[in-house]
């Protein structure tokens, strides 16, 4: 993202609306902001080009895909693996059922958000993909009972 992006109140309102519903049509967004559709489109494109808007995503319910059990798995790497720490995020993200990967500061190196078919499936995921790896020192699995989306940054 460019550091020189100056955001005004119109930009913040664009971000608030699109964060709540990324499918808001440009003409509806423009009317809500009180600007011309061409101006609105130009501003959205500027926010995209500057890296403020990274993308537009569909939030999919894991249970609808047969993965009703979700967990946060904390991963700590072995000391010998630290030289390759940058490559692990993509490696973990490619594993089946991984929703998000977070590279952390602190005691643990990564936090994986995983969606699984069952408790047995989750156990197998952790054992086969993480615990069996010579690069992984330890894991800690926490089940997610409920997830509420935050109000985001805007």
Residue, then its C-alpha position, 0 to 999 in steps of 0.5 A: x500500500x502506498x503511504x501517501x494515500x490521503x483519505x477524506x470523509x467520502x473515502x471513509x464512507x466508501x470503505x464503510x459501505x463496501x465493508x458492510x456489503x461489497x456487492x453495493x452497485x456503484x450507482x447506489x454507492x454514489x447516491x448514498x455518498x451524494x456524488x456522481x457515479x463517475x466520481x464514485x467509480x474513480x474514487x473506488x479505483x483509486x482506493x484499489x490502486x493504492x492498496x487500501x481496498x485489497x479485494x472483494x470477497x464472499x464470506x462462505x459458511x464452512x458448514x455449508x461445505x460440510x465443514x461445521x467444526x472450526x478451530x484455531x490451531x497455534x503452531x510453534x516451529x522448531x529452532x532449526x526451521x526459523x531460517x525458513x519461517x517466511x515460507x511456512x505461511x503459504x505452506x500452511x495456507x495450502x493445506x486442506x481446510x485452512x481458512x486463514x493463516x496469521x504469522x505472529x509475534x510472541x511465543x507462537x509463530x502461526x495461528x491457523x483458522x481451520x474448518x473440519x468435517x468432524x473432531x476426528x477430521x480435525x485431529x487427523x489434520x493436526x497430526x498429519x500436517x503439523x505434529x508429524x512435521x519435524x519443523x513443528x515444535x508444538x501445536x495447541x488447538x482451540x475449538x471455535x464455538x461462535x464467530x462474530x465478524x468485527x465492525x472492521x477498521x472504518 
